Every structure is written in structure tokens, then in C-alpha cells.
Amino acid sequence: MTQSAKAPGKSFRKGMSLVQAVRRFSNEERTERWFIQSRWPDGVICPRCGSENIKERPTRKPQPFRCYDCRKDFSVKTGTVMQGSNLSLGTWALAAYILTTNLKGVSSMKLHRDLGITQKTAWHLAHRIREAWEDGSGLFGGTVEADEAYIGGKEHNKHEVKKQHSGRGAVGKAAVAGVKERESGEVRAKVIDNPTGANVQEFVRSHTDWSAMVYTDESAAYHGLNRMRETVNHSAKEYVRGQAHTNGMESFWANLKRGHNGVYHHFSVKHLSRYIKEFAGRHNARPMDTEDQLRGIVSGMVGRTLRYRDLIGAKQSGQPRLV
Ligand SMILES: [Zn+2]
């Protein structure tokens, strides 16, 4: 099936089957052409100095491009999360395809098997693709749902958490705040290190304009939000009262939690913000054609880096947790 759910303003979004993706990215030369076109739709420019005075070398050696202004060589990987990677562009494209089309995410173990690379490489690759997902920009207006979720928890604290019987479900877990604009269906979500009312409100205000009507639960965290607001009383089982509900945000959390429990088993708090980027980025790109989703990831790769040693952190000893 290559055509599926309706997108705003379009009758269909154009999908891409796994077989089509494998065919499309099996030839490295054609795949490089696709990356070049996705990164520089208006023509190749130097990633270092921005010059258009570029020569392309048919031999691709020592690098496919040379800038005549700064006299440096470069490739389509230069200045992106792919810089320094020995993986083929086909592997990068297929990894992006697999992560884009699996709505609950994909474990590094699965990527390792599907792409024929080591699990460590797959883990680093997946984190670099997460880093490339677009954050989304612009303020939400109209009807907006705001809600928080509590994710994971430090494994070694689990015992402690159980013993604490706090009843709030938040001890030892990481707080994530989210807003969803009803009309566009877009979501913004962020890990809130210190989930006080002030910090949660600051997050909601930073993503909504003055015209927004914000629906929240009755949590005291939203008192004094400084936006028009209606609440839905979850504790009284009043989940839906006309328009006043947070079901959209809750279904986003439900999918995130299904990914957390079923695919990744454990998001370490250290990497949680990158998983949130993945789930929000994938959610927001859903109305787009698969081809455009992949091109969006390529543009998001530009100007970002994520070295393996930074990912595992200098202080960490032994094996990184591979999820
Ligand atoms: Zn240059």
C-alpha cells in the first residue's frame, strides 16, 4: 500500500513501501544524488564558507566537492550528523526510513539486524537521526491541549520508588510537558528537569500565543497560566466535556509510553530528550509524503553533530546502555 491516511489539504499522503525504499537506496551513486538534492535543493554550496564556487569531482576522490574560495574539500556528509561516519549513505537513508515508518520507534538491536551493522553503530546512528528530527517552530493558537507525562524512572531507583508509595506516580520519573494544537495536530514536547508549576507554565506560554484557548486537567500546576483556560476533571471521571478534553495529548503520551515499554524498554533520562524529539518529530511529519519526511530528516542533519564520546559521556564507564 503506498497511499494512506488523509493529510490536511490533500486527499492522500504518498507512502513508500519497504521494498521501494530498499530499491531506491540500493545504489550508492543514486543515493548520493538524492542526499545532495535534499540538502542543497538550490545547488551545492560550501558548508564552510557558503560559496557557490564549487567543483564537483567525477572521481569523488579525495572528496566529491572542492570549494574554490576556501580551498577545502567536502562531501554531502560534511557539517552534518553524518560527518566522519563510514556508513554508506544507503545505510543512513534506510535507517531514517525505518525510524520514520515505525510509529513506536525501533530498537538498536533491530536496526543492527536489519542493516547488518554492529549494535553499537546502530545505537549511535539512531541517536544521530533522532537529533536531526525537526523541532517545529511557531506559536500555537486556537484550541490547544496541555498535559504532562511521567516517563521511565531510573532503573536503580525502581525499588526505592515502589517502596515510597507516594501515590503520585512521579517519584523517580522524568517529567515531560507537552502541548498540542488541535487544528494542525502538531505537538511540542520537552523534558522539564524541575517540573514546578512555574516551569510547566513557562513551557506552555513559550509555545502558545495570546489567542490560544488552553485545555488542561485540574492540576494546580496550571493555575495562573495567563492564557484562556478550561479544565477537565480527571479525578471525577469527567474525561470529555464537549471540547474540553486533553485526549489528543494523551494519545501522544500513550504512543510514547508504548514505545518506551515495548520497543526501547527503558529510556535513560540522559537520552530522554532525544527520544521525545523522535516521537514529536515523527508525529508532526505524519501528514507528509514519506519522501518528504526523509528529506526533512536530511535538512535537520545539517549543522548538528553528535559524537559517540559525547553521547556516552566522559564520566560513564563500561558499556553504554544500548536501547
Ligand atoms: Zn568554502
Residues whose N, C-alpha, C, O or C-beta is under 5 A from the ligand:
A	BS01	ZN	C46 R48 C49 G50 S51 C67 D69 C70
